[in-house]
Amino acid sequence: MRELSTTKFRLLGLLPLIFFLAQTFHYWRYGGMGNLLWMCNVGNLLLAIGLLLNHRELIRAAAIWTIPGLGVWFWYVWLSGDTAVSSTLAHVGGLIVALIVLRRVRMDRLAWLYAFAWYLFLQLVSRLTTAPELNVNVAHHIQTGWESAFGSFWKFWLVMTAVVAVGLWAIGKVLSLLWPAGHVTTGSSSDAIDANVR
């Protein structure tokens, strides 16, 4: 059995950190630094911190978000043909790292709640710190194309938040079926070791 805290495994966190730094350089060079706070971008930073600190809940929350992050990025960025190499690394690379580490970390039934709490936190931070025209994490106004369906931003936000919660629960459920969390040894949740990890 190889422990989660092995140096090699934890150093995988350098990959999503590099992806995040590549995006940072891209936005610094071309403008729009507020875009770093999109869930998919900052999710790489969360995944890196989780791996480097050996913190399961952070790893799981970030891993869950790589899936909708890839979907949204593909639909709104990739299909538009306006895709930077750093953006591809952040979304595709982040997902690959997340799937690799989930084989060791596993997924429990509560991970989606951590992912949801992370979403609500970043929504607030995005609303307070980013330019409204960027509409980072759709925290400022209704997503373009949905204006006629909602009378106000807050109605849109409530529906979107409910959809996000259900989506995160579903993703967490599927991932927990693929890689269910096993029994863990006693100790803190960040350094416990799955008994069924090989």
Residue pairs with C-beta under 8 A, 6 or more apart in sequence:
1 193
1 197
1 198
2 9
2 104
2 197
2 198
3 193
4 54
4 56
4 104
4 105
4 191
4 193
4 194
4 197
5 54
5 191
5 193
9 51
9 101
9 104
10 51
10 52
10 54
11 51
11 52
12 51
12 97
12 100
12 101
13 47
13 48
13 49
13 50
13 51
13 52
14 48
14 52
15 48
15 93
15 97
16 44
16 45
16 47
16 48
16 51
16 62
16 93
16 94
16 97
17 44
17 45
17 48
17 52
18 89
19 44
19 86
19 89
19 90
19 93
19 94
20 36
20 41
20 42
20 44
20 45
20 48
20 90
22 85
22 86
22 89
22 90
23 35
23 36
23 41
23 44
23 86
23 87
23 89
23 90
24 33
24 36
25 86
26 84
26 86
26 87
27 33
27 35
27 36
32 134
34 126
34 129
34 130
34 131
34 134
34 136
35 41
35 134
35 136
36 42
37 122
37 125
37 126
37 129
37 130
37 136
37 137
38 69
38 136
38 137
39 65
39 68
39 69
39 118
39 119
39 122
39 137
40 65
40 66
40 69
40 70
40 72
40 73
40 90
40 91
40 94
41 90
42 122
43 62
43 65
43 66
43 69
43 94
44 62
44 90
44 94
46 58
46 61
46 62
46 65
46 118
47 58
47 59
47 62
47 63
47 66
47 94
47 97
47 98
47 101
49 55
49 58
50 56
50 57
50 58
50 59
50 60
50 61
50 62
51 59
51 101
53 190
54 190
54 191
55 189
55 190
56 105
56 189
56 190
56 192
57 111
57 114
57 189
57 190
58 114
59 98
59 101
59 102
59 105
60 102
60 105
60 107
60 108
60 111
60 114
60 115
61 111
61 114
61 115
61 117
61 118
62 98
62 118
63 98
63 99
63 101
63 102
63 105
63 107
63 175
64 111
64 112
64 115
64 168
64 171
64 172
64 175
65 115
65 118
65 119
65 168
66 91
66 94
66 95
66 98
67 95
67 171
68 164
68 167
68 168
68 171
69 91
69 94
69 95
70 91
70 92
70 95
73 87
73 91
74 91
77 83
77 87
78 88
102 175
102 178
102 179
103 179
104 194
104 197
105 179
105 194
106 176
106 179
106 180
106 181
106 182
106 194
106 197
107 172
107 175
107 176
107 178
107 179
107 180
107 181
108 176
108 181
109 172
109 173
109 176
109 181
111 172
111 175
111 176
112 168
112 169
112 171
112 172
112 173
115 168
115 172
116 164
116 165
116 168
119 137
119 164
119 168
120 161
122 137
123 137
123 139
124 139
126 136
126 137
126 139
126 140
127 139
127 140
130 136
130 139
130 140
132 140
132 141
134 140
135 141
135 143
138 157
138 160
140 153
141 153
142 150
142 153
142 156
143 156
143 160
146 156
149 156
150 156
150 159
181 194
182 194
182 195
182 196
182 197
183 194
183 195
183 196
184 192
184 193
184 194
184 195
185 192
185 193
185 195
186 192
